[in-house]
Amino acid sequence: MKIGIIGGGSIGRLYGRLWHQAGHEIFISSRNPGKLRPFAEGLGDRAYFGDPDQAVAFGDVILLAVNYPSVDDVTTAIRDRAAGKLVIDATNPLTFKPDGSLERTIPENEVAGLVMQSKLPGARVAKSFTSLWTGHVEQHSDVDTPSVAMPLAADVEADRKIVGTLVREAGLVPVDIGDLEASAALDPQSPIWNVVLSADEMRARIDTFRTRKAA
Ligand SMILES: NC(=O)c1ccc[n+]([C@@H]2O[C@H](COP(=O)([O-])OP(=O)(O)OC[C@H]3O[C@@H](n4cnc5c(N)ncnc54)[C@H](OP(=O)(O)O)[C@@H]3O)[C@@H](O)[C@H]2O)c1
């Protein structure tokens, strides 16, 4: 698969490396592409770097991994080129407050995946890779015997299958939680957010979360 990655920070580099190890072609990007040269050249063949527009043109699948304050700029820039493509949104609707704590930047009753789909109307948005800190993934990723769960959501079943394969290839266990509406369970402050869980533990917590929301 050809994977275009927007954002060459912690998330972009981590999954770029894992998917490259799995045999995919990756194109990683930022506003300052030159700083990604050592990373891409360190991976070797099948790893490229450049700007976000090039990454979107390259990818059959796009991973969106930028800081949330950049989301409006990025989605405006890639909207046309991303049309018809699968965009996996790994962003969290959070910003840092001056005291260093994190603040949710979309209203409590909105779902981040649906917000992203409204910003990229021609793309097929999936939500995954949001809910686990990179340090946890580094520690627990195991391609041979994966044990730690990563949730995913998308409106199209075939897209959920593709994302599930990428989760598995990152050494994690995919937990398909349904459509983008259901992806509220991936958003910050849900009981699965940034918790290391088995797939069974994650499903149990999601059931409880849904029951509470429905009540
Ligand atoms: N870190 C985690 O453990 C983790 C886990 C799950 C989800 N997430 C989410 O994933 C997203 C990325 O997190 P991160 O930790 O990888 O952040 P990061 O290390 O700060 O990297 C963000 C990257 O986005 C790029 N970027 C920012 N604005 C851009 C723009 N307008 N156009 C293109 N690229 C732009 C930056 O590169 P340039 O400045 O060079 O353009 C930078 O490489 C966030 O939404 C975060 O909430 C993070």
Ligand as a Chemical Component Dictionary entry (heavy atoms), coordinates in Angstrom:
data_LIG
# 
_chem_comp.id                   LIG 
_chem_comp.type                 NON-POLYMER 
_chem_comp.pdbx_formal_charge   0 
_chem_comp.three_letter_code    LIG 
# 
loop_
_chem_comp_atom.comp_id 
_chem_comp_atom.atom_id 
_chem_comp_atom.alt_atom_id 
_chem_comp_atom.type_symbol 
_chem_comp_atom.charge 
_chem_comp_atom.model_Cartn_x 
_chem_comp_atom.model_Cartn_y 
_chem_comp_atom.model_Cartn_z 
_chem_comp_atom.pdbx_ordinal 
LIG N1  N1  N 0  1.856  11.860 20.659 1  
LIG C1  C1  C 0  0.961  10.940 20.971 2  
LIG O1  O1  O 0  1.224  10.032 21.787 3  
LIG C2  C2  C 0  -0.374 10.937 20.295 4  
LIG C3  C3  C 0  -1.188 9.797  20.426 5  
LIG C4  C4  C 0  -2.408 9.752  19.763 6  
LIG C5  C5  C 0  -2.817 10.825 19.003 7  
LIG N2  N2  N 1  -2.022 11.945 18.930 8  
LIG C6  C6  C 0  -2.508 13.079 18.110 9  
LIG O2  O2  O 0  -1.806 13.068 16.897 10 
LIG C7  C7  C 0  -1.596 14.406 16.446 11 
LIG C8  C8  C 0  -0.112 14.613 16.254 12 
LIG O3  O3  O 0  0.532  14.421 17.496 13 
LIG P1  P1  P 0  2.121  14.319 17.598 14 
LIG O4  O4  O 0  2.405  13.962 18.999 15 
LIG O5  O5  O -1 2.662  13.511 16.497 16 
LIG O6  O6  O 0  2.503  15.857 17.400 17 
LIG P2  P2  P 0  3.949  16.462 17.069 18 
LIG O7  O7  O 0  5.008  15.520 17.483 19 
LIG O8  O8  O 0  3.948  17.843 17.617 20 
LIG O9  O9  O 0  3.952  16.516 15.488 21 
LIG C9  C9  C 0  2.993  17.244 14.779 22 
LIG C10 C10 C 0  3.481  17.390 13.368 23 
LIG O10 O10 O 0  2.505  18.105 12.634 24 
LIG C11 C11 C 0  3.181  18.916 11.693 25 
LIG N3  N3  N 0  2.340  20.044 11.342 26 
LIG C12 C12 C 0  1.845  20.978 12.176 27 
LIG N4  N4  N 0  1.117  21.854 11.485 28 
LIG C13 C13 C 0  1.152  21.459 10.189 29 
LIG C14 C14 C 0  0.595  21.960 9.002  30 
LIG N5  N5  N 0  -0.181 23.075 9.002  31 
LIG N6  N6  N 0  0.839  21.293 7.846  32 
LIG C15 C15 C 0  1.589  20.187 7.854  33 
LIG N7  N7  N 0  2.146  19.658 8.955  34 
LIG C16 C16 C 0  1.939  20.310 10.103 35 
LIG C17 C17 C 0  4.449  19.356 12.427 36 
LIG O11 O11 O 0  5.493  19.537 11.499 37 
LIG P3  P3  P 0  5.967  20.968 10.995 38 
LIG O12 O12 O 0  5.864  21.901 12.182 39 
LIG O13 O13 O 0  7.345  20.739 10.538 40 
LIG O14 O14 O 0  5.046  21.294 9.881  41 
LIG C18 C18 C 0  4.788  18.135 13.262 42 
LIG O15 O15 O 0  5.693  17.290 12.627 43 
LIG C19 C19 C 0  -2.210 15.325 17.501 44 
LIG O16 O16 O 0  -3.495 15.710 17.098 45 
LIG C20 C20 C 0  -2.278 14.434 18.736 46 
LIG O17 O17 O 0  -3.352 14.787 19.603 47 
LIG C21 C21 C 0  -0.815 12.023 19.534 48 
# 
loop_
_chem_comp_bond.comp_id 
_chem_comp_bond.atom_id_1 
_chem_comp_bond.atom_id_2 
_chem_comp_bond.value_order 
_chem_comp_bond.pdbx_ordinal 
LIG N1  C1  SING 1  
LIG C1  O1  DOUB 2  
LIG C1  C2  SING 3  
LIG C2  C3  SING 4  
LIG C2  C21 DOUB 5  
LIG C3  C4  DOUB 6  
LIG C4  C5  SING 7  
LIG C5  N2  DOUB 8  
LIG N2  C6  SING 9  
LIG N2  C21 SING 10 
LIG C6  O2  SING 11 
LIG C6  C20 SING 12 
LIG O2  C7  SING 13 
LIG C7  C8  SING 14 
LIG C7  C19 SING 15 
LIG C8  O3  SING 16 
LIG O3  P1  SING 17 
LIG P1  O4  DOUB 18 
LIG P1  O5  SING 19 
LIG P1  O6  SING 20 
LIG O6  P2  SING 21 
LIG P2  O7  DOUB 22 
LIG P2  O8  SING 23 
LIG P2  O9  SING 24 
LIG O9  C9  SING 25 
LIG C9  C10 SING 26 
LIG C10 O10 SING 27 
LIG C10 C18 SING 28 
LIG O10 C11 SING 29 
LIG C11 N3  SING 30 
LIG C11 C17 SING 31 
LIG N3  C12 SING 32 
LIG N3  C16 SING 33 
LIG C12 N4  DOUB 34 
LIG N4  C13 SING 35 
LIG C13 C14 SING 36 
LIG C13 C16 DOUB 37 
LIG C14 N5  SING 38 
LIG C14 N6  DOUB 39 
LIG N6  C15 SING 40 
LIG C15 N7  DOUB 41 
LIG N7  C16 SING 42 
LIG C17 O11 SING 43 
LIG C17 C18 SING 44 
LIG O11 P3  SING 45 
LIG P3  O12 DOUB 46 
LIG P3  O13 SING 47 
LIG P3  O14 SING 48 
LIG C18 O15 SING 49 
LIG C19 O16 SING 50 
LIG C19 C20 SING 51 
LIG C20 O17 SING 52 
# 
